[in-house]
Amino acid sequence: MTDTNRNDTTYVLEIEAMSLQEFLPTPTFDEYRERFKDFFILDRRDDGVLLAQAHTRGDSVKLSVQNHRALGQFLKTVGADPENELLILTGSGGDWMMGSDPKGFEIEENDLEYWAYEYAYKDGRTNVSSLVNDLEIPTIGLVNGDGYHSEVLLMCDLTLMSEDAHIYDLHYGIGSIPGDGVHSCFQELLGVKRAAYALLTGESIDARAALDYGMVNEILPRKQLITRAYAIADHIMKQPRTIRRLTTQIIRRPWKKRIVDDLDGGFGIQMFGHLTKRTAAHSDDHITNAGRYVREGRRIPCD
């Protein structure tokens, strides 16, 4: 009988002697744990359950062109490693992402046109697409705290949220267009009317509302997120490898269709907006000030 839990690595030694060519090696876990250490704290169990905690110098993520690109690179690398069987993705620190790297968008300020394609449009489309298309394994996103660009956690197969966290979109508030994937996420999960409100007003969606809206599956204290994710992972891992992986392709089908239908177009509109406005939008002061109402407990900026 065929062992359905065997992965590609098991077969390499069996066929190398027969083939005229060998498989190209994929990066090992130790190799890419070191490679991505400045962006993700990685820990993998013996059964292939991988915990990835995004960080900026050990604390909450501060958006930059560097970590924006690293996300897609990381997801593709995880997807290429046959030893990975489930991904738990979360952040570090008290927030998910509330600010930006003070020096992380100098390229946007110095060469807006080059940034708009090379770092925003190209990298951004890769990020969202990789999460949906390049991972054959189940994914669990953990919203560990307040933040924007939560789509990378909300578009995981399952999402758990800290009971004190808030989700919001900052784009309109900083004079940008919400077309870089957050629109795809919000429209899919919230529906047309609620998504329009969230994207135009920057609505701060608390954990209870996110659960009621169907954006997340569970809410619980922050300190319990990882423990709960591992418990769910244990349940998922009980089934054979092929069953786990093929099931993800069924449940991801709506995301795949959504991304094909409107990610490229939305991103193109967003970049067109940046180029016509001719001003950078991602300075730390700009982003931090635009999200101040979230920290102050207001639902939308005009409250």
C-alpha positions as CSV (number, residue, x, y, z in Angstrom):
1,M,0.0,0.0,0.0
2,T,1.1,3.6,-0.6
3,D,1.9,5.6,2.4
4,T,-0.2,8.8,1.9
5,N,1.7,10.7,4.5
6,R,5.1,10.4,2.7
7,N,6.3,13.6,1.1
8,D,8.5,14.4,-1.9
9,T,11.7,14.0,0.1
10,T,10.9,10.3,0.7
11,Y,10.9,9.5,-3.0
12,V,14.0,11.4,-4.0
13,L,16.5,8.7,-3.0
14,E,14.3,6.0,-4.6
15,I,14.4,7.4,-8.1
16,E,17.7,9.3,-8.3
17,A,19.5,6.1,-9.3
18,M,17.0,5.6,-12.2
19,S,16.6,9.1,-13.6
20,L,18.9,11.0,-15.9
21,Q,18.3,14.1,-13.9
22,E,17.9,14.9,-10.2
23,F,15.4,17.0,-8.4
24,L,16.6,20.5,-7.7
25,P,16.8,20.8,-3.9
26,T,14.4,23.1,-2.1
27,P,15.7,25.4,0.8
28,T,15.8,23.6,4.1
29,F,14.0,24.9,7.1
30,D,17.2,25.8,8.9
31,E,18.3,27.7,5.8
32,Y,15.2,29.9,5.4
33,R,14.7,30.3,9.1
34,E,18.0,32.1,9.0
35,R,17.3,33.9,5.8
36,F,14.0,35.4,7.0
37,K,15.0,35.9,10.7
38,D,14.8,39.7,10.4
39,F,11.1,39.4,9.3
40,F,9.7,36.2,10.8
41,I,10.4,34.2,14.0
42,L,9.9,30.6,12.8
43,D,9.3,27.5,14.8
44,R,8.4,24.1,13.2
45,R,7.2,21.0,15.0
46,D,8.3,17.6,14.0
47,D,4.9,17.0,12.3
48,G,5.5,20.0,9.9
49,V,3.2,22.5,11.7
50,L,5.0,25.8,11.1
51,L,4.5,28.9,13.4
52,A,5.6,32.2,11.7
53,Q,5.5,35.4,13.8
54,A,6.0,38.5,11.7
55,H,8.0,41.2,13.5
56,T,10.1,44.3,13.1
57,R,13.1,44.0,15.4
58,G,11.3,41.7,17.7
59,D,8.2,43.8,18.1
60,S,5.0,44.7,16.1
61,V,5.3,45.0,12.4
62,K,6.2,48.4,11.0
63,L,5.4,48.4,7.3
64,S,8.3,48.9,4.8
65,V,9.1,48.1,1.3
66,Q,11.5,45.5,2.7
67,N,9.0,43.5,4.7
68,H,6.3,44.0,2.1
69,R,8.6,42.1,-0.4
70,A,9.7,39.6,2.2
71,L,6.2,38.4,2.8
72,G,5.7,37.1,-0.8
73,Q,9.2,35.6,-0.8
74,F,8.5,33.9,2.5
75,L,5.1,32.4,1.4
76,K,6.6,31.0,-1.8
77,T,9.5,29.5,0.2
78,V,7.1,27.9,2.7
79,G,5.0,26.5,-0.1
80,A,8.0,25.0,-1.9
81,D,9.2,23.1,1.2
82,P,7.4,19.6,1.2
83,E,8.2,19.3,4.9
84,N,5.7,22.0,5.8
85,E,2.2,20.7,6.5
86,L,0.3,23.6,8.1
87,L,1.1,27.3,8.5
88,I,0.1,29.4,11.5
89,L,0.7,33.1,10.7
90,T,0.6,35.9,13.2
91,G,2.5,39.0,14.5
92,S,4.7,39.9,17.4
93,G,4.1,42.5,20.1
94,G,0.9,44.2,21.2
95,D,-0.2,45.2,17.7
96,W,-0.4,43.5,14.4
97,M,0.6,46.6,12.3
98,M,-0.1,50.2,13.3
99,G,2.8,52.2,12.0
100,S,5.5,52.1,9.3
101,D,9.3,52.0,9.3
102,P,10.5,55.7,9.4
103,K,13.0,54.9,6.6
104,G,11.0,52.1,5.0
105,F,9.4,54.2,2.2
106,E,12.2,56.5,1.1
107,I,12.0,55.0,-2.4
108,E,8.4,56.1,-2.6
109,E,9.4,59.6,-1.7
110,N,12.4,59.7,-4.0
111,D,11.0,57.9,-7.0
112,L,7.3,57.5,-6.9
113,E,6.9,55.9,-10.3
114,Y,9.6,53.3,-9.7
115,W,8.1,52.5,-6.3
116,A,4.6,52.2,-7.7
117,Y,5.4,49.4,-10.0
118,E,8.5,47.7,-8.5
119,Y,7.6,47.7,-4.8
120,A,3.9,48.3,-4.6
121,Y,2.1,46.7,-7.6
122,K,4.5,43.8,-8.3
123,D,5.3,42.8,-4.8
124,G,1.8,43.5,-3.5
125,R,0.1,41.3,-6.1
126,T,2.6,38.5,-5.3
127,N,1.8,38.7,-1.6
128,V,-1.9,38.1,-1.8
129,S,-1.7,35.7,-4.7
130,S,1.0,33.6,-2.9
131,L,-1.2,33.2,0.2
132,V,-4.0,31.8,-1.9
133,N,-2.2,30.0,-4.7
134,D,1.3,29.0,-3.6
135,L,0.5,27.2,-0.4
136,E,-0.9,23.7,-0.7
137,I,-1.2,23.4,3.1
138,P,-3.9,24.6,5.5
139,T,-3.3,28.0,7.0
140,I,-4.4,29.6,10.3
141,G,-4.1,33.4,10.7
142,L,-4.0,34.9,14.2
143,V,-4.9,38.6,14.6
144,N,-2.8,39.3,17.6
145,G,-3.6,43.0,18.0
146,D,-4.8,46.2,16.3
147,G,-3.8,46.8,12.7
148,Y,-4.3,47.5,9.1
149,H,-3.4,45.2,6.2
150,S,-5.0,42.4,8.2
151,E,-6.0,40.7,4.9
152,V,-3.0,38.5,5.1
153,L,-4.5,37.0,8.3
154,L,-8.1,37.2,7.3
155,M,-7.5,35.3,4.0
156,C,-6.0,32.3,5.8
157,D,-8.2,29.3,5.8
158,L,-9.1,29.9,9.4
159,T,-8.7,33.1,11.5
160,L,-8.6,33.6,15.2
161,M,-8.6,37.1,16.7
162,S,-7.6,38.5,20.0
163,E,-10.6,39.8,21.9
164,D,-9.0,43.3,22.4
165,A,-7.9,43.7,18.8
166,H,-9.3,46.0,16.1
167,I,-9.2,45.6,12.3
168,Y,-9.3,48.7,10.1
169,D,-8.2,49.8,6.6
170,L,-6.1,52.9,6.5
171,H,-5.9,53.6,2.8
172,Y,-8.6,56.2,2.3
173,G,-7.5,57.9,5.5
174,I,-4.0,58.5,4.1
175,G,-5.2,59.6,0.7
176,S,-4.7,56.3,-1.0
177,I,-7.1,53.9,-2.8
178,P,-8.0,50.6,-1.1
179,G,-7.2,48.4,-4.2
180,D,-4.3,46.4,-3.1
181,G,-6.0,43.3,-1.9
182,V,-7.8,44.6,1.2
183,H,-10.7,45.4,-1.0
184,S,-10.9,41.8,-2.3
185,C,-10.8,40.6,1.3
186,F,-13.4,43.0,2.7
187,Q,-15.8,42.6,-0.2
188,E,-15.6,38.8,0.0
189,L,-16.1,38.6,3.8
190,L,-18.3,41.6,4.5
191,G,-20.4,41.9,1.4
192,V,-20.7,45.0,-0.8
193,K,-22.4,47.4,1.6
194,R,-20.4,46.7,4.8
195,A,-17.2,46.7,2.8
196,A,-18.0,50.1,1.3
197,Y,-18.5,51.5,4.8
198,A,-15.3,50.0,6.1
199,L,-13.2,51.1,3.1
200,L,-14.6,54.7,2.9
201,T,-14.7,55.4,6.7
202,G,-11.8,53.3,8.0
203,E,-14.2,51.6,10.4
204,S,-12.4,50.2,13.4
205,I,-13.9,46.7,13.6
206,D,-13.6,45.2,17.0
207,A,-13.3,41.4,17.7
208,R,-17.0,40.9,18.5
209,A,-18.1,42.7,15.4
210,A,-15.5,40.8,13.3
211,L,-16.9,37.5,14.6
212,D,-20.5,38.6,13.9
213,Y,-19.6,39.8,10.4
214,G,-17.9,36.5,9.6
215,M,-14.4,37.9,9.2
216,V,-13.0,35.6,11.9
217,N,-13.8,32.1,13.3
218,E,-13.1,32.6,17.0
219,I,-12.2,35.4,19.4
220,L,-10.2,34.7,22.6
221,P,-7.6,36.3,24.9
222,R,-4.4,37.2,23.1
223,K,-2.3,34.9,25.2
224,Q,-4.4,31.9,24.2
225,L,-4.2,32.5,20.4
226,I,-1.2,30.3,19.7
227,T,-2.2,27.5,22.1
228,R,-5.7,27.4,20.4
229,A,-4.2,27.4,17.0
230,Y,-2.0,24.4,17.8
231,A,-5.1,22.6,19.2
232,I,-6.9,23.2,15.9
233,A,-3.8,22.2,14.0
234,D,-3.7,18.9,15.9
235,H,-7.2,18.2,14.7
236,I,-6.4,19.0,11.1
237,M,-3.3,16.9,11.1
238,K,-5.2,13.8,12.0
239,Q,-6.1,13.2,8.4
240,P,-3.7,12.0,5.7
241,R,-1.5,14.5,4.0
242,T,-3.2,14.3,0.6
243,I,-6.7,14.8,2.2
244,R,-5.5,17.9,4.1
245,R,-3.9,19.5,1.1
246,L,-6.7,18.8,-1.3
247,T,-9.3,20.1,1.2
248,T,-7.5,23.4,1.2
249,Q,-8.0,23.7,-2.6
250,I,-11.7,23.2,-2.2
251,I,-12.2,25.8,0.6
252,R,-9.9,28.3,-1.1
253,R,-11.8,28.3,-4.4
254,P,-13.8,31.5,-3.6
255,W,-10.5,33.3,-2.8
256,K,-8.9,32.1,-6.0
257,K,-11.9,33.4,-8.0
258,R,-11.9,36.7,-6.2
259,I,-8.2,37.3,-6.7
260,V,-8.4,36.5,-10.4
261,D,-11.4,38.7,-10.9
262,D,-10.3,41.9,-9.3
263,L,-6.8,42.0,-7.6
264,D,-4.8,43.2,-10.7
265,G,-7.4,45.8,-11.6
266,G,-7.8,47.2,-8.1
267,F,-4.1,47.4,-7.7
268,G,-3.7,49.2,-11.0
269,I,-6.3,51.8,-10.0
270,Q,-4.6,52.3,-6.7
271,M,-1.2,52.9,-8.3
272,F,-2.9,55.2,-10.9
273,G,-4.2,57.2,-8.0
274,H,-0.8,57.5,-6.4
275,L,0.8,58.7,-9.7
276,T,-1.9,61.3,-10.4
277,K,-1.7,62.7,-6.8
278,R,2.1,62.7,-7.1
279,T,2.7,62.5,-3.3
280,A,4.0,59.7,-1.1
281,A,1.6,58.4,1.5
282,H,3.4,55.9,3.7
283,S,5.5,58.0,6.2
284,D,5.3,56.8,9.8
285,D,3.9,60.1,11.0
286,H,1.2,60.0,8.3
287,I,0.1,56.4,9.0
288,T,0.3,56.8,12.8
289,N,-1.7,60.0,12.9
290,A,-4.3,58.5,10.4
291,G,-4.9,55.6,12.8
292,R,-5.0,57.5,16.0
293,Y,-8.8,57.2,16.3
294,V,-8.4,53.4,16.5
295,R,-6.2,53.7,19.6
296,E,-8.6,56.3,21.1
297,G,-11.5,53.8,20.8
298,R,-13.5,55.7,18.2
299,R,-15.2,53.6,15.5
300,I,-14.6,56.0,12.6
301,P,-12.4,59.2,12.4
302,C,-15.4,61.6,12.4
303,D,-16.9,60.2,15.6
